[in-house]
Amino acid sequence: MDLKELVVSTLAQNKKAALLIGGAGVAVLGLGLGYKYLRKPEKVVRVGVVSQLLIHPLKSGKAVSVALAECQKIGLRFGELQDRHWLVVTEDGHMVTGRQEPRLVLVSLTCEGGRVCLNGPNMEELRFPIKQPDNAVIDCRVFSADIQGRDCGDEASRWLTHYLGAEKTFRLVHFEPQMRARRPVEKEPLFPQYEVAYPDIGPVMLLSEASVKDLSSKLDKDVTVERFRPNIVISDCEAFDEDSWEEIQIGSVRLQRVMSCGRCIFTTVDPETGIINRKEPLETLKSYRLCKPSEKQIYKSSPLFGQLHTVKKTGILQVGDEVYKISR
């Protein structure tokens, strides 16, 4: 083959290769466009407004109301405050909540300048460092799951033990970023892909003002949202609208509903007094907020009030943000 024939042959082969590559590119582009247009578009409907953001740094302790919060996979955060990242435990590491010690709801835990501030009725404020790397790591038990916590020291232990007035000793632990989060074992089939620190079940709990108002209308004495310990409170919607929001967008944050929040004896603790009555509003909730028979294996006899969500997309939440229901 002479030089001329070789050049012609090479050009011909390159042309075929270019055509093949170009055709493949067009095919891939066509598939991408086809997926884009065949996929059902999202329907976005405004359903409410964020009226409160509440972080509960201490499990069963007082809520801290914030104007904005970072919504992480593990829950809400504002500066050094993270939702349910501090926990009261017995000496053998078992959790202590407002169910056993109702006066815990009056304890305020805040952070300032790298220090934790503990406050309670008739108690002097106690301050200690958030980071105490030389303190022991305690193996704790939250419901039926194991989880660690950094002991917050003897001073915090004496403060809590004195405040709660019990003969037994209590200790305070802190969940740190390097520790392994837990999965709520009893709800694992519903929450297979996420982990939490010390919350009962889910990383984010949402409740509407209208639902609380509806419940109050059935009681002798009004109740407030603080009694039900949500993270996100929604206004400008009807009572129990939140039950049907399977997926919502708030600012840049995307939340996915997983289940309703089954309520227990803790709802009968008054967040203003720390007194437990063991009856209301739980009995009234049971009169009209029980689950469907098909859901008995999940909720048993617990009435449903509020919705538990996982975080599909993290971001910043702000009071005043509009809430959008997403459907396809």
C-alpha positions in Angstrom: 0.0 0.0 0.0 1.5 3.4 -1.0 1.4 6.5 1.1 -1.7 7.9 -0.6 -3.7 4.8 0.0 -2.6 4.6 3.6 -3.7 8.2 4.3 -7.1 7.6 2.6 -7.6 4.4 4.7 -6.7 6.0 8.0 -9.0 8.9 7.4 -11.9 6.6 6.5 -11.3 4.6 9.8 -11.2 7.8 11.8 -14.4 8.9 10.3 -16.2 5.7 11.2 -14.9 5.9 14.8 -16.0 9.5 15.0 -19.5 8.5 13.8 -19.7 5.7 16.3 -18.6 7.9 19.2 -20.9 10.7 18.1 -23.8 8.2 17.9 -23.1 6.8 21.3 -23.0 10.4 22.7 -26.3 11.2 21.2 -27.8 8.0 22.6 -26.6 8.8 26.1 -27.9 12.3 25.8 -31.2 11.0 24.5 -31.5 8.6 27.5 -30.8 11.5 29.9 -33.3 13.8 28.3 -35.8 10.9 28.2 -35.4 10.2 31.9 -35.8 13.9 32.6 -39.0 14.2 30.8 -40.5 10.8 31.6 -39.9 11.3 35.4 -42.9 12.8 37.1 -42.3 16.4 37.9 -42.5 17.5 41.6 -45.6 19.2 42.7 -44.8 21.9 45.3 -47.6 23.3 47.5 -47.2 25.8 50.3 -48.6 24.3 53.5 -47.4 26.5 56.4 -44.8 28.6 58.0 -42.1 27.8 60.6 -43.2 29.6 63.8 -40.7 28.1 66.3 -37.4 26.2 66.2 -36.7 24.4 69.5 -33.5 22.6 70.5 -33.5 20.4 73.6 -29.8 20.1 74.4 -30.5 18.0 77.5 -32.8 15.0 77.0 -35.9 15.8 79.0 -34.6 19.3 79.8 -35.9 22.8 78.9 -36.1 23.8 75.2 -34.0 26.5 73.8 -35.9 28.6 71.3 -33.7 29.8 68.4 -34.3 32.0 65.3 -32.3 29.8 63.0 -30.7 26.4 63.2 -28.5 24.1 61.2 -30.5 21.0 60.3 -28.0 18.1 60.3 -28.6 14.4 59.6 -28.5 13.8 63.3 -30.8 16.7 64.2 -30.9 20.5 64.9 -27.8 22.4 65.9 -27.2 26.1 66.9 -23.6 26.9 67.7 -22.5 24.6 70.5 -26.0 23.5 71.2 -27.1 20.2 69.6 -30.5 18.5 70.1 -30.5 15.8 72.7 -26.7 15.6 73.0 -26.6 15.6 76.8 -28.1 12.9 78.9 -28.7 12.2 82.6 -27.8 8.6 83.5 -27.6 6.4 86.6 -24.3 5.2 87.8 -24.6 2.1 85.7 -25.3 4.1 82.6 -29.1 3.7 82.2 -30.9 6.8 80.9 -32.9 9.0 83.2 -35.8 11.0 81.6 -38.8 13.1 82.7 -40.8 9.9 82.9 -38.8 8.9 86.0 -37.7 12.4 87.2 -40.4 14.9 86.1 -38.4 17.9 87.5 -35.8 17.4 84.8 -38.1 19.5 82.5 -37.1 22.6 84.6 -33.4 22.1 84.0 -31.8 24.5 81.5 -28.6 23.5 79.7 -27.1 26.1 77.5 -23.6 26.8 76.2 -21.5 30.0 76.3 -17.9 30.5 75.3 -17.0 26.8 75.3 -18.7 26.1 78.6 -21.9 24.4 79.6 -24.3 26.3 81.9 -26.7 24.3 84.1 -29.6 26.1 85.7 -32.6 24.9 87.7 -35.1 26.2 90.3 -33.4 27.1 93.6 -30.0 26.0 92.3 -26.8 28.0 91.7 -25.7 28.1 88.1 -23.0 25.5 87.4 -20.5 26.1 84.6 -18.0 23.6 83.2 -16.1 23.0 79.9 -17.9 21.4 77.0 -14.8 19.5 76.1 -13.3 17.4 78.9 -11.1 14.9 77.0 -9.6 13.4 80.2 -13.0 12.4 81.6 -14.1 8.8 81.3 -16.3 7.6 78.4 -19.4 5.8 79.8 -21.2 3.0 78.1 -24.9 4.1 78.3 -28.2 2.5 77.5 -31.0 4.4 75.7 -34.0 2.2 75.6 -32.6 -1.1 74.2 -29.6 0.4 72.4 -26.0 0.9 73.6 -24.4 4.3 73.1 -21.4 6.1 74.6 -21.2 9.5 76.4 -18.4 11.5 77.9 -18.8 12.0 81.6 -19.2 15.7 82.5 -17.5 15.4 85.8 -18.2 15.1 89.6 -19.5 18.7 90.0 -22.2 18.1 87.4 -23.1 14.8 89.0 -23.4 16.4 92.5 -25.5 19.3 91.0 -28.0 16.9 89.4 -28.1 14.5 92.4 -28.8 17.4 94.8 -31.4 19.0 92.4 -33.3 15.8 91.9 -33.1 15.0 95.7 -32.8 11.3 95.2 -30.7 8.9 97.3 -29.1 7.5 94.2 -26.3 9.2 92.2 -26.9 10.7 88.8 -24.3 11.6 86.2 -24.4 13.8 83.1 -22.9 12.6 79.8 -22.2 14.3 76.5 -22.4 12.8 73.0 -19.3 13.8 71.1 -18.8 13.9 67.3 -16.4 11.0 67.1 -18.8 8.7 69.0 -20.9 6.1 67.2 -24.5 7.1 67.0 -27.3 4.6 67.7 -30.2 3.2 65.7 -33.5 3.0 67.5 -33.6 -0.8 67.6 -37.3 -1.2 68.2 -38.1 0.9 65.1 -35.3 -0.4 62.9 -37.6 -1.6 60.1 -39.0 2.0 59.8 -35.7 3.8 60.2 -33.1 1.6 58.5 -30.8 4.3 57.1 -30.3 6.8 59.9 -28.7 7.2 63.4 -29.3 9.5 66.3 -27.6 10.5 69.6 -30.1 10.5 72.6 -33.5 11.2 71.0 -36.1 8.5 71.6 -36.5 7.6 67.9 -36.1 10.3 65.1 -33.7 13.2 64.5 -36.5 15.7 63.8 -40.0 16.0 65.2 -42.5 18.4 63.7 -45.8 19.6 65.1 -48.4 22.3 64.2 -49.8 25.0 66.4 -53.2 24.1 65.1 -53.0 20.5 66.4 -52.0 21.7 69.9 -54.9 24.2 69.8 -57.3 21.4 68.8 -56.2 19.3 71.7 -56.5 22.3 74.1 -60.1 22.8 73.0 -60.9 19.3 74.5 -59.1 19.9 77.8 -60.0 21.9 81.0 -56.7 23.6 80.8 -54.8 24.7 77.7 -51.5 23.0 76.8 -48.5 24.4 75.0 -46.3 23.0 72.3 -43.4 22.8 74.8 -45.2 19.9 76.5 -44.7 17.8 73.3 -41.0 18.7 72.7 -41.0 19.2 68.9 -38.1 20.7 67.0 -40.1 22.5 64.3 -43.4 24.2 65.0 -45.6 25.1 62.1 -48.3 27.8 61.9 -50.7 28.8 59.1 -52.2 25.3 58.6 -55.1 23.2 59.8 -55.0 20.8 62.7 -53.2 17.6 61.9 -52.3 18.7 58.3 -48.8 17.6 59.2 -49.9 14.0 59.2 -50.1 14.0 55.4 -46.8 15.7 54.6 -44.7 12.8 53.4 -42.0 15.0 52.1 -41.4 18.7 52.8 -39.1 21.5 51.8 -38.2 24.3 54.2 -35.6 26.7 52.8 -32.8 24.4 51.5 -33.7 21.6 53.9 -35.6 18.5 52.7 -37.4 16.3 55.2 -38.9 12.9 54.8 -41.7 11.8 57.1 -41.2 8.3 58.5 -43.8 7.8 61.2 -46.1 9.5 63.7 -44.9 10.2 67.2 -46.5 7.8 69.6 -47.1 9.6 72.9 -46.5 8.3 76.5 -46.8 9.3 80.2 -44.2 12.1 79.6 -46.9 14.2 78.1 -48.6 14.4 81.5 -45.6 16.4 82.9 -46.3 20.1 83.1 -43.3 21.9 81.5 -43.9 25.0 83.7 -44.0 23.2 87.1 -42.3 19.8 86.6 -45.4 18.1 88.2 -46.7 14.8 86.6 -50.4 14.1 86.8 -50.3 10.7 84.9 -53.6 11.4 83.2 -54.0 14.4 80.9 -53.6 15.2 78.1 -52.7 11.6 77.4 -56.2 10.2 78.1 -57.8 12.8 75.9 -55.3 12.1 73.1 -56.2 8.4 73.4 -59.9 9.2 72.9 -59.3 10.5 69.3 -55.8 10.0 68.1 -55.2 6.2 68.2 -53.7 4.6 65.1 -55.4 2.4 62.5 -55.8 -1.3 63.4 -53.3 -2.1 60.7 -50.6 0.0 62.5 -51.1 -1.6 66.0 -47.8 -3.5 65.7 -46.0 -0.2 65.4 -47.8 2.1 67.8 -49.6 -0.3 70.1 -51.9 1.8 72.3 -50.0 5.1 72.1 -51.9 8.0 70.7 -50.3 9.9 67.8 -49.3 13.5 68.0 -46.6 15.1 65.8 -44.5 13.6 63.0 -41.0 12.2 63.0 -38.8 13.0 60.0 -35.4 12.1 58.7 -33.2 14.6 56.9 -32.9 14.0 53.2 -31.0 17.3 52.6 -29.2 19.3 55.2 -29.2 23.1 55.4 -30.3 26.1 57.5 -33.8 26.5 59.0 -35.2 29.9 60.0 -38.3 31.0 61.8 -40.5 32.5 59.2 -39.5 30.0 56.5 -42.4 28.8 54.3 -43.1 25.1 54.3 -43.8 23.3 51.1 -45.3 19.9 50.6 -43.6 17.9 47.9 -45.5 15.3 45.9 -45.0 13.5 42.5 
